[in-house]
């Protein structure tokens, strides 16, 4: 049994995967023990998500991941086709729904469109859709947690693009007087950005590798050759391929951009290094 954490509640372990928490006015409530309760917990919160699942969360701030002390620097380029490309050449993909689950989601959304508002059928369909989307969210969060922990353990310094995600995913509908263009394509792009977990990955990196994350201005990092420094939009042959028009260097386009980010290069429109020093730099012990 775990000792008392507060004046009005207790938590105790019954087996490897089952625990009990004392909830005032409700008594002992069973929950699935998914991870160890960290020391120093003084409160908890019981919530229900949109899929109808109940959760109990214990408030605690974990210690940051220790730096490995190997002096290695990594750059991370975020995208839609590849959620995160590392300057080491690794391509990370945020998991989503399977093809079968995606088809089921489309069928459920069609049923929802035909269901009468306020009906029991509509309520059941909405709950089924919420459960599928919650499954997708859970997988993305699990991926971000594992990826951020591994990166924080492997590298002393982590450099990422300084992206304004809220501005990038803003709706393109416009107004009635001034309607937007390619609204449907922009909506699909926004969904792809959000499904890639860009913000979640960076937030967890900043929390786990505190003081070891630097944000780089993203200007022209995808058009600059990481081998010779030549900047040319024509070098980006496709979404996945980069071939320098000056020196002939070829690589995966996202990996090439990640290497520019790792080097701390922010390129101006004239093609030179407009900001050799990273933007939004946090203090760290490693000399860049």
Secondary structure, 3 states (H helix, E strand, C coil): CCCCCCCCCCEEECCCCEEEEEECCCEEEEEECCCCCCCCCCCEEEEECCCCCEEEEECCCCCCCCCCCCCCEEEEEECCCCCEEECCCCEECCCCCCHHHHHHHHHHHHHHHHCCCCCHHHHHHHHHHHHHHHHHHHHHHHHHHHHHHHHHHHCCEEEEECCCHHHHCCCCCECCCCECCCHHHHHHHHHHHHHCCHHHHHHHHHHHCCCCEEEECCCCCCCECCCCCCECHHHECCCCEEECCCCCCEEEHHHHHHHHHHHCCCECCCCCECCCCCECCCCCCCCC
